[in-house]
């Protein structure tokens, strides 16, 4: 898992620490999914983080994250540009735009049950999907967990649109269909015994990122 994806998940979970006290959340995208025959509609969200959000947080890690985002607008659908790694003139990893879409069910609380997280890499030049093997879709029926969740392990995933909206925003839509299987650790493996049929369609109108990433996209040949 990339450092960006770990940070994106950590930030979303830290924002959940003050979710119950923060009323000014707004929807930025929609996922309609059917998992094991149960249809649900989930959303991504954005919010303005108060200047004093970290004042009453005791956990050092959460406090540090919240201090960094205090006074800013934050989103549960994000992207970030990661520069490729080169060693001895050999490219080990390419430049990549990592996208993380965290969808919540029945409200903005990302720690609630039945959440779905989609993560995937985009080519900075074409905005196309870089490597289908790097796509991750996770379903957490009982809330976020590193050792008890379902992952998309067999099927198809496609992006139907990736568009530049403004200097820091992308619009992304797509769909997936296949099977999710139960996982008990970081390493995702296919488990036919626990397979659940799953499909979904999503459109996120505000995927928030950095000015640098948009400049790289717009300056690409």
VEXDREN-2710 file (C-alpha; in Angstrom, 1 decimal):
% VEXDREN-2710
k/r/px/py/pz
1/UNK/0.0/0.0/0.0
2/UNK/1.4/3.4/-1.0
3/UNK/2.2/6.1/1.7
4/UNK/-0.4/8.3/0.1
5/UNK/-3.1/5.7/0.5
6/UNK/-2.2/5.2/4.2
7/UNK/-2.3/8.9/4.8
8/UNK/-5.6/9.3/3.0
9/UNK/-7.2/6.6/5.2
10/UNK/-5.6/8.0/8.3
11/UNK/-6.9/11.5/7.6
12/UNK/-10.5/10.3/6.9
13/UNK/-10.5/8.3/10.2
14/UNK/-9.1/11.3/12.1
15/UNK/-11.8/13.6/10.7
16/UNK/-14.3/11.0/12.0
17/UNK/-13.1/11.9/15.5
18/UNK/-15.0/15.2/15.3
19/UNK/-17.8/14.1/12.9
20/UNK/-20.5/13.9/15.4
21/UNK/-19.8/17.5/16.5
22/UNK/-19.4/18.9/12.9
23/UNK/-22.7/19.7/11.1
24/UNK/-21.4/21.3/7.9
25/UNK/-20.8/18.3/5.7
26/UNK/-21.9/18.2/2.0
27/UNK/-22.2/15.3/-0.5
28/UNK/-19.6/15.2/-3.3
29/UNK/-20.4/11.9/-5.0
30/UNK/-22.6/8.8/-5.1
31/UNK/-22.0/5.0/-5.2
32/UNK/-24.8/2.7/-5.9
33/UNK/-23.7/-0.8/-5.0
34/UNK/-25.2/-4.3/-4.7
35/UNK/-23.3/-6.6/-2.4
36/UNK/-24.7/-10.1/-1.7
37/UNK/-28.0/-9.0/-3.1
38/UNK/-28.4/-6.0/-0.8
39/UNK/-28.5/-2.6/-2.6
40/UNK/-27.2/0.5/-0.9
41/UNK/-26.5/4.1/-1.9
42/UNK/-23.4/5.6/-0.4
43/UNK/-21.8/9.0/-0.7
44/UNK/-18.4/10.8/-0.5
45/UNK/-18.4/14.0/1.5
46/UNK/-16.6/17.3/2.1
47/UNK/-16.4/19.6/5.1
48/UNK/-14.7/22.8/6.4
49/UNK/-12.4/21.8/9.3
50/UNK/-12.6/24.3/12.2
51/UNK/-9.5/26.1/13.3
52/UNK/-9.7/24.6/16.8
53/UNK/-10.5/21.0/15.7
54/UNK/-7.4/19.5/17.4
55/UNK/-7.7/21.4/20.7
56/UNK/-9.5/18.6/22.5
57/UNK/-7.9/15.6/20.8
58/UNK/-5.6/13.6/23.0
59/UNK/-4.3/10.9/20.6
60/UNK/-0.9/12.3/19.3
61/UNK/-1.2/10.9/15.8
62/UNK/-4.8/12.1/15.3
63/UNK/-3.9/15.5/16.8
64/UNK/-1.0/15.9/14.4
65/UNK/-3.1/15.1/11.4
66/UNK/-5.9/17.4/12.5
67/UNK/-3.5/20.3/13.2
68/UNK/-2.3/20.0/9.6
69/UNK/-5.8/20.3/8.1
70/UNK/-7.3/22.8/10.6
71/UNK/-8.9/25.7/8.8
72/UNK/-9.1/24.0/5.5
73/UNK/-11.7/22.2/3.4
74/UNK/-11.3/18.4/3.4
75/UNK/-12.8/15.6/1.4
76/UNK/-13.3/11.9/1.6
77/UNK/-12.6/11.7/-2.1
78/UNK/-9.0/12.7/-2.9
79/UNK/-6.1/12.3/-5.3
80/UNK/-2.4/13.0/-5.0
81/UNK/0.6/13.1/-7.4
82/UNK/3.5/10.8/-6.5
83/UNK/6.7/11.3/-8.3
84/UNK/8.3/8.2/-9.8
85/UNK/11.4/6.6/-8.3
86/UNK/14.6/6.4/-10.4
87/UNK/17.8/4.7/-9.4
88/UNK/21.0/4.6/-11.5
89/UNK/19.1/6.0/-14.5
90/UNK/16.5/3.2/-14.3
91/UNK/12.9/4.0/-13.6
92/UNK/11.7/1.8/-10.7
93/UNK/8.3/3.3/-10.5
94/UNK/6.5/5.8/-12.8
95/UNK/4.9/9.1/-11.9
96/UNK/1.4/8.3/-10.6
97/UNK/-1.8/10.0/-9.5
98/UNK/-3.3/8.0/-6.7
99/UNK/-7.0/8.3/-6.1
100/UNK/-8.8/7.3/-2.9
101/UNK/-12.6/7.4/-2.8
102/UNK/-14.1/6.8/0.7
103/UNK/-17.9/6.2/0.5
104/UNK/-20.0/6.2/3.6
105/UNK/-23.5/4.7/4.1
106/UNK/-26.3/6.6/5.9
107/UNK/-24.4/9.8/6.6
108/UNK/-20.9/11.2/6.6
109/UNK/-19.4/9.1/9.4
110/UNK/-16.6/7.1/7.7
111/UNK/-16.3/4.8/10.8
112/UNK/-19.9/3.5/10.4
113/UNK/-20.8/0.1/9.0
114/UNK/-21.1/-0.7/5.3
115/UNK/-18.5/1.7/4.0
116/UNK/-16.7/1.1/0.7
117/UNK/-13.3/2.4/-0.3
118/UNK/-12.0/2.5/-3.9
119/UNK/-8.3/3.2/-4.6
120/UNK/-6.6/3.2/-8.0
121/UNK/-3.7/4.8/-9.9
122/UNK/-4.1/7.1/-12.9
123/UNK/-1.6/8.0/-15.6
124/UNK/-0.7/11.7/-15.1
125/UNK/-0.5/12.2/-18.9
126/UNK/-3.7/10.4/-20.1
127/UNK/-5.7/10.3/-16.9
128/UNK/-6.4/6.7/-17.8
129/UNK/-6.2/3.8/-15.4
130/UNK/-2.5/2.8/-15.1
131/UNK/-2.5/-0.8/-13.7
132/UNK/-5.7/-2.8/-13.1
133/UNK/-3.8/-5.0/-10.7
134/UNK/-3.3/-2.0/-8.4
135/UNK/-7.1/-1.3/-8.0
136/UNK/-8.4/-1.9/-4.5
137/UNK/-12.1/-2.0/-3.5
138/UNK/-12.8/-2.7/0.1
139/UNK/-16.2/-3.3/1.9
140/UNK/-16.4/-3.0/5.7
141/UNK/-19.8/-4.3/6.8
142/UNK/-18.9/-3.7/10.5
143/UNK/-16.9/-0.5/10.1
144/UNK/-13.2/0.1/9.2
145/UNK/-10.9/-2.8/10.1
146/UNK/-7.5/-4.0/9.0
147/UNK/-8.2/-7.6/9.8
148/UNK/-11.9/-8.1/9.1
149/UNK/-13.2/-6.8/5.8
150/UNK/-14.2/-7.8/2.2
151/UNK/-12.0/-7.0/-0.8
152/UNK/-12.8/-7.2/-4.5
153/UNK/-10.7/-10.1/-5.7
154/UNK/-12.3/-11.2/-9.0
155/UNK/-14.1/-9.3/-11.7
156/UNK/-13.9/-6.1/-13.8
157/UNK/-13.3/-2.4/-13.0
158/UNK/-13.6/0.4/-15.5
159/UNK/-13.4/4.2/-15.4
160/UNK/-16.1/5.9/-17.6
161/UNK/-14.9/9.5/-17.1
162/UNK/-12.0/11.4/-15.6
163/UNK/-12.3/15.1/-16.1
164/UNK/-10.5/18.2/-14.9
165/UNK/-13.2/20.4/-13.2
166/UNK/-11.0/23.3/-11.9
167/UNK/-7.5/23.9/-10.5
168/UNK/-7.8/21.4/-7.7
169/UNK/-10.7/19.2/-8.6
170/UNK/-11.4/16.1/-10.8
171/UNK/-14.7/14.4/-11.7
172/UNK/-14.4/10.6/-11.8
173/UNK/-17.0/8.0/-12.6
174/UNK/-16.8/4.3/-13.1
175/UNK/-18.2/0.8/-12.4
176/UNK/-17.2/-2.6/-11.1
177/UNK/-18.7/-6.1/-11.1
178/UNK/-17.5/-9.4/-9.7
179/UNK/-16.8/-10.9/-6.3
180/UNK/-15.7/-9.7/-2.9
181/UNK/-14.2/-12.2/-0.4
182/UNK/-13.5/-11.9/3.3
183/UNK/-10.0/-10.8/4.4
184/UNK/-8.2/-11.1/7.7
185/UNK/-5.0/-9.1/7.0
186/UNK/-3.2/-6.6/4.8
187/UNK/-2.4/-9.2/2.1
188/UNK/-5.5/-9.6/-0.2
189/UNK/-6.2/-13.1/-1.4
190/UNK/-9.2/-14.6/-3.2
191/UNK/-11.3/-16.8/-1.0
192/UNK/-14.0/-18.7/-2.9
193/UNK/-15.6/-19.9/0.3
194/UNK/-16.6/-16.4/1.4
195/UNK/-17.3/-14.9/-2.1
196/UNK/-20.1/-12.4/-2.3
197/UNK/-21.4/-11.1/-5.6
198/UNK/-20.8/-7.4/-5.9
199/UNK/-21.3/-4.6/-8.4
200/UNK/-21.4/-0.9/-8.3
201/UNK/-21.6/2.4/-10.2
202/UNK/-20.1/5.7/-9.0
203/UNK/-19.8/9.3/-9.9
204/UNK/-17.8/11.7/-7.7
205/UNK/-18.1/15.3/-8.9
206/UNK/-15.4/16.7/-6.5
207/UNK/-12.3/14.6/-6.1
208/UNK/-10.0/17.0/-4.3
209/UNK/-6.2/17.2/-4.9
210/UNK/-3.3/19.6/-5.2
211/UNK/-2.5/22.4/-7.6
212/UNK/0.7/20.6/-8.6
213/UNK/-1.2/17.6/-9.8
214/UNK/-3.5/19.6/-12.0
215/UNK/-0.5/21.6/-13.4
216/UNK/1.2/18.4/-14.4
217/UNK/-2.0/17.1/-16.1
218/UNK/-2.6/20.3/-18.0
219/UNK/1.0/20.8/-19.1
220/UNK/1.3/17.2/-20.4
221/UNK/1.9/16.9/-24.1
END
